[in-house]
């Protein structure tokens, strides 16, 4: 099969946000007393009145967990036991865990709610027939990813057969995307349906990775495109993702969702960790006052038996 020509974006351009960088201030209201336990001391360092429990002590500390209003940042292996075994409210949300755990699941969710904002993506089992079919379909160069990876690890630029064979030897599933013509992308941080911060990430010395952990740099001067911000807020709301750093590429003013990280880094901007903590506390208090637990909501009226 011959190679397909590279796709060209002809979509409408969008105006940028006037602010060059966004860090929101949140004012806490009300006096709701919350009992919270955390399984991640680092990410809840700036939250008041949170009791830290080592993840391996989950069952030893069952009574304390059961008495908590919120369980914060459990590890993935704890989620089913907490949500379905103890009927606990967890943060980040169940959706954030289930969708964010795997790039394949994440992309399929994106394709359902924002199909026009995803790079051309092929997902196939890693067998010889599928590998050859993908190789014939996707024009070089293209991007290949290992589905369960983060911080730029497990992302490959495929320029020839040798690159392709190296990738195939390392991944359980074939996941490839067209390479977009970009030298930077956006990191947009959302907590509880609200924008907390956003900035541009520029390519590092390798001319490929934008991740800060892979040598990328932060640009706080270039404005944030409103189209990207609006897209992220809409998708986060539709999917129920309440704590994430979304990565967005802009091509001719048009936003493409790349992925989101449930446990995003806080090193991009000074004071970001504290701002995220304030946003988390505001959101948890708001949710507690609404009592809208999606797992076991309080009915508005008595239920007849």
N, C-alpha and C positions, 0 to 999 in steps of 0.2 A: 504494500500500500504506500502511495506517495505521501509526502508530508503536507499537512494543511498549512496555508499561509497564516502568518501571525495576525491576530485580530487587532483592529484599530478602533480606538474609542472615539465616537463622534457625538457623545452625549453633551447635554447642556452644561455650561459652567455655572458656578455659584459664587456669590459674594462672600468674602471672608468676614469673620467676626472682627469687630473693631479693636477688641482687647488683644494684646499680644500674648498674654499669658493669663490664665484664670486660676485663681485659688479662692474658693468661696469661704466666707465666714458664716458660721451657723450660731444662732443664739438659742440656748436651751431654755425651754419654757416648762412650767409645771413643776411639780415636786414628787412625781411618781418614784417610789422607792423600788429599785430593781435589785434582785439577787442574781448575780451572774457568776458563772464559772468559766474559766478559759483553759484550753489545752495548748495555747500558744502564747507564752509569756512575752515574746518580742512584740507581737502585733497588738497586744492589749496593754502594753506598758504604760500608756498615757490615759487609760480609762480608769475612772475612780471606782473603788469598792468592788473590784473583781478578784475572785479567789482563783489562783492558778493551781491546776492539777496536772501532774505529769501524765502524759497519754497512757503510759503503761499501768497507771493506777486507776483506770476507769472503773473497774469492778470493785476494787477496794473502797473507792469513794462513792459508791452508788447512792447512799443516802444524801450526801451533799449535792450530787447531780440531780437527784429527783426533786430536791427542795428548791432548785434554782429556777428563776423565771426564764433565763436564757443560757444556752450553752454556746460559747464562743469559740470559733476556729477549731472544731474537732478535726482529727485526722480522718482521712477518707474511710479507713476501715472501721471507724466508730459510728459512722453516720446511720446505718440501718438500725443498729442497736439503740441509738438515741431517739431517732425519729419514730420508728415503728415499735421498738421494744418498750421505751419509756414515754413515748408521745411528747417528746421535748421539742421546744422551739429552738432551732439552731440558727446561728449566723456565722458565715454567709448562708444564704438560703439553700434548700435542697436542690433547686434548679441550678444554682451556681455550681454545686458539687457535681451533679449528674452530667450537665452539659459541658462543664469546664474540664472534666477529667480526661477527655479524649478528643483530639482534633477531628476525628471522623464524625463523632456525635455532634460536635460543635458546628461543623460545616453543614451538616444536614439540617440542624435547627435554623441556621442562618438562611439556608436555601428555602426553608418553608416561610419565613417571615420577611425576608428581604432578598428575593431571588435575583433582582437586578443589581445587587451590590456585592456580588461575590466574584472573585476572579474565576476564570474557567478552571474547573477542578475535575479531576478524574480520580475515583476511588475504586480499587480493584483488589481481589485477593492476590497474594504474592505467589503466583505460579507461572511457569514459563509461557503459557498461552496468553495470560493477561498481561504479563510484562511486555511481550512483543507487541500486543495490540496497543498498549499505552505508548510505547516507544514510537510506533508508527503515527499515532494521532497527535501527540503533543509536539509542537515545533520547538527546536532548540534556539537558545538555551531556555530551560525551564527549571522550576523549583520543585524539589521533592522533600517531603517531611516524614519523620517518624512520628506516628500519631500521638504517642505519650511522651512528649518532651517539652522543654521550656527553656527560657533564657537564651534562645538562639541555638541551643544545642539540638542536634537531630535535624538540622535544616541544611540541605545540600543544593548547590548550584550545579545542574546537570548540563554539561557542555559537549560531552562525547560519550561513547559507549563505555569507556573505562569508568567514568563518573557514575554512569547508570548501574553498572555491575557492582560497583562498590556500595552504592545505596541499597540495591536489592539484597545484598548479603547481610544487611544490618536491620532491615525493617520487617515486621511481621505482616504488614499490610501496605499495599502501594497507595500512596497519597501524593498526587502531583498537581501543581498549579502553573498556569502561565506566568512568566516573569513580567511583571508590570514595569513600565519605563519610569522608574522613580529612583531618587538618590536619598530619600528620607521618607519617614512615615510619622504618623501621629500616635501619641499615647494619650488616651482620654480616660480619666479616672471617674468612676461613678460609684456612689454609695447611696443606697436607699432611693434610687430614682432621681438623684440630683447630681449635677456636675460639681466635682470637688476641685479638679485641676486638669490641665491639659498642656502639652508641649510637643514640639517637634523633636524627633530623633534622627540625626544625620548619620549616614554611613560611616563605618569605621575604616581602618587602614586597608582592610581586605576588599573594599569596594562592593560589598555584598550585604553583610549583616548591619542592621541598624540598632540592635540591642545594646544597651549600655554595658552589659556584662561581656559583650563581644567586641568592645572598643568603640561603639557608637558614641556620639556626643549630643548634648542638648542644645537646641536652639530656642531661646526664649524671646527672640525679637520678632520672628515672623508671626503674623496673626493666625489664629485658629479659624479654619473655615466653618461657617455656620452650618453648612450642609452636613459636615462630618459630625458635629455636635448633636444636631437634630436626629441624625440617623442612629447614633449610639444610644441616645436617651430613649428613642422609640423602641429599639430592639431590646434594650435592657428591661423596659417595662413589659413588653409582650412576653418575654421569656422568663420573667421573674428573677433576673440576675441582679442582686442587690449589693455586690461588692466585687468590682472587677476593674482591671486596666485593659481597655479595648485598644487594639492596634488597627489603625485605619490608614489606607493608602489613598492619595489623591492623584487622579489622572485627568488632566485637562479640566480641573475643577470638580470632578465627579468622585464621590467617596466609595471606596471598596473596603468591606470588612475583611480583615485578615484573620484575627482570632482575638480571644480575650484571655487574660490570666486572672484566675481567682485570687492567687497569692502574688500580686504584683510587687515590684520593688519600690521602695520609698526613697531612692537615692537621687532621683532626677531633679528635684527642686528643694531648696532650703525650707525647712519647716513643714514639708509635706506630711511626714508621719504624724505630727500633731494635728494638722488639719483633717487628716483622715480619721483620727481618733474622735475629734469633735463631731464630725459628720456621723460616725457610727453611733455615738451616744445619743445624738439627736434623733436618729432613725429608730433606735431601740426604744427610746422613751415614747416616741410617737406611735410605734407599733403596739407597745404595751397598753397605752391609753385607748387605742382602737380595739384591742383584743380581737385581732383578725387572723389568728393562727390558721393557716391554710390546711393544716393536718386535722385539727379538731376545733372548728370554729364554734363559738358560743351562739346557739340559735337565738333569734330575736324574740321568739315566743315559746312557751312550753310546748313540748312535743307530746302529742297524745299517744298512749300505748294501746 
